[in-house]
Each structure stands twice: as structure tokens, then as C-alpha cells.
Amino acid sequence: MNHKVPSIVDTLLANGGENISRYFMAPEDGKGDKRIWDRVSKGDQLTASKWIDKFTKRANQKILDHDEPWLTLVSMYGLCGDQADKNNPRVLAAINEMFLSVFGYGPNQAHPPRFDELIGVHLELKVPEILKYRRFLKEEVFKEGPFHLYPDRRRLLEEKLSGEEARLEGNTNFDILISGRSDGRKIHVFIEAKFLSDISKDITYVPARNQIARNIDCAIDLMTAGGNDLKGLEDFWFVLLTPGIFRTERYGGPVLSPIAHFLPQRSRLFCYKMEDYLHPDFLRRDLPHWKDKLDDQHWTFISKRIGWLTYEDIADIVVKKGTLAGDTLEDFQEFFRDRCLSP
């Protein structure tokens, strides 16, 4: 099947990918936040050029219809362009209004992140294993020995538990990290993006753990320096990004579609976990290794920092705030319309 490459893809890959390279680079020295950038798994990060090569390969194979990373990249480019002028007033206004709509709805209304300045938007960021979680597994969950329903995983766990520094979960990947400053503080919005895929439940050693819990866990760990600086929670937000058909009523409701008869807002695991995490007790239940650091007030605070953004929201705000113009805006809209994410 020979598919035409969307025009926006050619724009993003022009001149060796210079239009997207900033999405895969850490902030300049002094511009970032040591809570994040000192802990990034540098040895596991691909360079910007390697990411551009990966995106180019996907484009050359003309298999973009199902491609979640490309949709995520085009979405962020729609908001921030090549990031050379990321503090353009239109960009800041678009991002602030977008998050105001995300966190200004429903029973868990909270003060949204409000950026006075953007430090950067980063894609495909890997951060290291949560040591607090590793210790909890070794000292409490598996203190009487390994448990797993797969015999081979149980044997592998036994080998790992016998070592001092054995990794039990590995790196956590964030699809998007939006970093900036607000009233002089450095703030971060961690985003998990899903197109038609569901969140992962196939955690290697603890099959009851899910991807949203893991990402929130990692974000809490980063922002609080492993629980040693709980004031860092004030600088944290977590957002799920999906097509609007999946968003549940308590987060603003789904976008209507011909398949509404089948209740797509109840068709994914993330629909249920996001509903769960509106309740602080459910969030605490899924992250038991924080019991010595976080109390009722902390969990209530965290649950109010969890929101749901849709690709349709992004398409609307790009047009409304004029973060793209001319042919590039038309190409952006075509890309989204082709996926039924924009009128």
C-alpha cells in the first residue's frame, strides 16, 4: 500500500530535522531543573540526530497512519513550533489556556500550571529506576522470597534479589515533559500520550502495576528528590493525552463520534485508572511504598494535579491562538483531520 507522506512531515524533517531537534535535547546549562536533568539516564538517551533518524525512517516507510510518536510530535510542534521562539506570547497563551481547560473542570478542580516562561518541551525522556520502589520490593513485597505466576520470571527475580543493586523495573519513559517557570519556580507537566494503544499492564516483575501509576510514581520521586523535599509537589502535574472519544465524564466527557454507541470512554484500562486516581485513597493504594512520606493531605494534593488532555484540545488551541500560520497551519490541520481529531 503506497501512502502519501503528509506535508507537515516534510516540514518537520526539512534541513536534517532542525525543526524538531530541540524536542530531543536537554535545556541549555543553567536553564533546566536539577531534579530532572541531573537524573536523566544519559547513557540510555538517544541523541537528537538518532531520534530524527528514527522519525525519518518511519516517514520513509510510509507507515504513519498508526504512528503514535509522530502524532505526539506534530501535536507539540503545533503548539511550540521549532521552539526557537518558545516564549512567543501566543505560545505561552496557548499552553496556559490549554491547561486551564484541563484542570478547571469537574470535582477535582485545581490551580492549573501557569507558565510565565517556557524552558522547553521534551519528548521521549527516560529517567532512572525509582530507588524507593526497588527497596520496597526487596524489603517488603519479596522479603519471604520472589513471587510471580511465570516460573521463569520467578527464577529471574530470585537471581536479582540476591544482588545488592539489581534493577527491578528499569527506566521510566515520559512521552512529553513540558518545563517552565511560574512565579520564579521551575514547574513540570509530565504527559503520557496514547493514540489507540492502552496503558501497559505488562510490568515485568509486578504484574499488578500499571503504566499511569508508574509514571505518577516516577514524577513524584523526581519532584521530591525521593521524598526528601515534599515542597516539590507544588511543581508537579501529570496529564494523560488521548483522542477525545476516550475521555470520561468526570474529566469533561468524550468527544461524540459514530462509535459512541459502544461507549469508547469505557473501553480502555486508562479510563478506569484515571477515574480511580481522582480518589486520593486509590492513588495511595497503588503506590504503597510512599506510606512513610506522604499523608492524606499530600495524596489529596497530588490527585488534584492529575488531568486529561485530548488531541482535539490541542488542534483547537493551535487554531484559536495562531501558534502556526499559513501553509503550515493548513498542513497541521490536514494531519489532524485525517485522524478524525479536528473538524
C-alpha positions in Angstrom: 0.0 0.0 0.0 1.5 3.3 -1.1 0.5 6.1 1.3 1.3 9.8 0.6 3.5 11.3 3.3 1.7 14.2 4.9 3.1 17.7 4.1 3.6 18.5 7.8 6.0 15.6 8.0 8.2 17.0 5.2 8.2 20.3 7.1 9.4 18.8 10.3 12.1 16.7 8.6 13.4 19.6 6.4 17.1 20.6 6.7 18.1 17.5 8.6 15.3 17.8 11.1 16.3 21.1 12.5 12.6 22.0 13.1 12.3 19.2 15.7 15.8 18.8 17.1 15.1 20.9 20.3 12.4 18.4 21.3 15.1 15.8 21.9 17.8 17.9 23.7 18.1 18.8 27.4 17.9 22.5 28.2 21.0 24.6 28.0 23.2 24.7 31.1 21.5 26.6 33.9 18.1 26.6 32.2 16.8 23.3 33.5 16.0 21.8 36.8 18.5 19.6 38.6 15.6 17.5 40.0 15.1 16.3 36.4 18.2 16.8 34.4 20.8 15.5 36.9 18.8 12.3 37.0 18.1 11.7 33.3 19.6 8.3 32.2 22.1 9.9 29.9 23.5 6.6 28.8 20.1 5.5 27.7 19.1 8.6 25.9 19.2 8.7 22.1 20.8 11.8 20.7 18.6 14.3 18.8 20.1 13.1 15.5 19.2 9.5 16.3 15.7 10.4 17.1 15.5 12.4 13.8 16.8 9.3 12.0 14.1 7.2 13.7 11.3 9.6 12.7 12.7 9.8 9.1 12.8 6.0 8.8 9.1 5.8 9.8 8.2 8.5 7.3 10.2 6.8 4.5 8.4 3.6 5.2 5.1 5.5 4.8 3.5 3.8 7.8 2.5 6.9 9.7 -1.2 6.2 9.9 -0.9 4.2 13.2 2.2 6.0 14.5 1.7 7.5 18.0 5.1 9.2 18.3 4.5 11.1 15.1 1.1 12.3 16.2 2.6 13.4 19.5 5.5 15.2 17.8 3.1 17.0 15.4 0.9 18.0 18.3 3.7 19.6 20.2 5.0 21.3 17.0 1.6 22.8 16.6 1.9 24.4 20.0 5.5 25.4 20.1 6.9 25.2 16.5 10.6 24.6 16.4 11.0 26.1 19.9 13.4 28.8 18.7 10.8 31.3 19.8 9.1 29.2 22.5 8.3 32.3 24.7 6.4 34.0 22.0 3.2 35.4 23.8 1.0 33.3 21.5 2.7 30.1 22.5 2.5 30.9 26.3 -1.1 32.0 26.0 -2.0 28.7 24.1 -0.3 26.4 26.6 -1.8 28.3 29.6 -5.3 28.3 28.2 -5.0 24.6 27.3 -4.1 23.6 30.8 -6.7 25.9 32.3 -9.3 23.9 30.5 -7.7 20.6 31.6 -7.6 21.4 35.3 -10.6 23.8 35.5 -13.3 21.1 35.1 -15.0 18.7 37.4 -14.9 17.7 41.1 -11.1 17.8 41.2 -10.6 21.3 40.0 -7.2 22.7 40.9 -5.0 25.6 40.1 -3.5 24.7 36.7 0.1 25.1 35.8 0.6 28.7 34.6 3.8 29.3 32.7 5.5 32.7 32.8 8.3 31.3 30.7 8.9 28.0 28.9 12.2 26.2 29.5 11.4 23.6 26.9 9.2 20.8 25.6 10.9 17.4 25.6 9.9 14.2 24.0 10.8 10.6 24.7 12.6 11.3 28.0 14.0 8.4 30.0 14.6 8.7 33.8 16.1 6.1 36.0 14.5 3.5 38.3 12.8 4.6 41.4 15.1 3.5 44.3 12.4 3.8 46.9 10.2 1.4 44.9 13.1 -1.0 44.4 13.8 -1.0 48.2 10.1 -1.6 48.9 10.0 -4.6 46.6 13.1 -6.1 48.1 12.3 -5.4 51.8 8.6 -5.8 51.9 7.0 -7.4 48.9 9.6 -10.1 48.3 11.0 -10.3 51.8 10.0 -14.0 52.0 11.2 -14.7 48.5 10.1 -14.0 45.0 6.6 -14.3 43.7 5.4 -14.5 40.1 2.9 -16.5 38.2 5.5 -17.1 35.5 8.1 -19.6 36.8 10.9 -18.2 34.6 10.2 -14.7 36.0 10.3 -16.0 39.5 13.7 -17.6 38.9 15.0 -14.4 37.4 13.6 -12.4 40.4 15.4 -14.8 42.7 18.7 -14.0 41.0 18.1 -10.3 41.1 17.1 -10.2 44.7 20.4 -11.9 45.7 22.3 -8.9 44.3 22.7 -5.5 46.0 22.0 -3.2 43.1 19.8 -5.3 40.9 17.3 -3.2 38.9 13.7 -4.4 39.3 11.9 -2.0 37.0 14.4 -0.1 34.9 13.9 3.3 33.2 10.6 5.1 33.0 9.8 6.8 29.7 7.9 10.0 29.6 6.3 10.8 26.2 6.3 14.6 26.9 7.7 16.8 29.5 6.8 20.5 29.5 9.1 22.5 31.7 9.0 26.2 32.6 8.9 28.9 35.3 6.0 30.2 37.3 6.4 33.0 39.8 10.1 32.2 39.9 9.7 28.4 40.5 10.5 25.7 38.0 7.4 23.7 37.2 6.9 20.5 35.1 4.0 18.8 33.4 4.5 15.1 32.8 2.4 13.7 29.9 1.6 10.2 28.9 0.4 10.1 25.3 -1.9 7.3 23.9 -3.4 7.2 20.4 -5.3 3.9 20.1 -3.0 1.9 22.4 -3.8 1.3 26.0 -1.6 1.8 29.0 0.8 -1.0 29.7 -0.1 -3.6 32.4 2.7 -5.9 31.4 5.2 -4.9 34.1 7.9 -7.5 34.2 8.1 -8.3 37.9 4.9 -6.9 39.4 2.0 -7.6 37.1 -0.4 -5.7 39.2 1.3 -2.4 38.5 0.1 -0.2 35.6 1.7 2.5 33.5 -0.1 5.5 34.8 0.7 4.6 38.4 4.3 4.1 37.4 4.6 7.4 35.6 3.0 9.3 38.5 5.3 7.5 40.9 8.3 8.5 38.9 7.2 12.1 38.7 6.6 12.3 42.4 10.1 10.7 43.0 11.7 13.3 40.7 10.0 16.3 42.0 10.5 15.4 45.7 14.1 14.1 45.4 13.0 10.7 46.5 10.7 12.1 49.2 13.3 14.3 50.8 11.7 17.6 49.6 7.9 17.4 49.6 7.6 21.0 48.7 8.5 19.9 45.2 5.0 18.5 44.8 3.9 22.1 44.2 5.8 22.0 40.9 4.3 18.7 39.6 1.4 17.9 37.3 0.5 14.7 35.4 -1.6 14.7 32.3 -2.9 11.9 30.1 -3.2 12.8 26.4 -5.6 10.7 24.2 -8.2 11.1 21.5 -11.3 12.8 22.9 -13.6 9.8 22.3 -11.9 8.0 25.3 -12.2 10.8 27.9 -14.6 10.0 30.8 -17.4 12.2 32.1 -15.6 13.3 35.2 -12.8 14.7 33.2 -15.1 16.6 30.8 -16.7 13.8 28.8 -16.0 12.2 25.5 -16.0 13.8 22.0 -19.0 12.4 20.2 -18.4 10.0 17.3 -20.3 7.4 15.3 -18.9 4.7 17.7 -20.4 6.4 20.8 -22.9 3.6 20.9 -20.1 1.3 22.1 -19.0 3.7 24.9 -15.4 4.2 24.0 -14.9 6.1 27.2 -15.2 2.8 29.0 -13.1 0.7 26.6 -9.6 1.3 27.9 -7.8 0.4 31.1 -6.7 4.0 31.4 -10.4 5.1 31.5 -10.8 3.2 34.8 -7.4 4.1 36.3 -7.8 7.8 35.6 -11.2 7.6 37.3 -9.6 5.8 40.2 -7.0 8.4 40.7 -9.5 11.2 41.2 -9.7 9.5 44.6 -6.6 10.0 46.8 -7.1 6.7 48.6 -6.9 4.7 45.3 -3.8 6.5 44.3 -2.2 5.8 47.7 -3.3 2.2 47.4 -1.4 1.8 44.1 1.7 3.5 45.4 2.2 1.8 48.9 5.9 2.5 49.1 5.2 6.2 49.8 3.4 5.4 53.1 6.3 6.7 55.2 6.5 10.1 53.4 3.0 11.1 52.1 -0.1 11.6 54.2 -3.7 12.3 53.4 -3.1 15.9 52.5 -0.3 15.0 50.1 -2.4 12.4 48.3 -5.3 14.8 48.0 -3.0 17.5 46.6 -1.5 15.0 44.1 -4.8 13.7 42.9 -5.8 17.3 42.0 -2.7 17.6 39.8 -3.9 14.8 37.5 -5.7 15.9 34.3 -6.8 14.6 30.9 -5.9 16.5 27.7 -7.2 15.5 24.2 -5.6 15.8 20.8 -8.8 17.7 19.8 -8.0 20.3 22.5 -4.6 20.8 21.0 -5.9 21.2 17.5 -8.5 23.7 18.7 -6.0 25.8 20.6 -3.4 25.9 17.8 -6.0 27.4 15.5 -7.5 29.7 18.1 -4.2 31.2 19.3 -2.4 31.2 15.9 0.7 29.3 17.1 1.1 28.2 13.4 0.2 30.2 10.4 -0.2 29.9 6.6 0.5 26.7 4.8 2.0 25.1 7.9 -1.3 25.6 9.8 -3.2 24.0 6.9 -0.8 21.1 6.9 -1.2 20.6 10.6 -5.0 20.7 10.3 -4.9 18.2 7.4 -2.8 15.8 9.5 -5.3 16.0 12.4 -8.4 15.8 10.1 -7.0 12.7 8.5 -7.2 11.1 12.0 -10.6 12.5 12.8 -9.1 14.7 15.5 -10.1 18.0 14.0 -13.2 19.3 12.1 
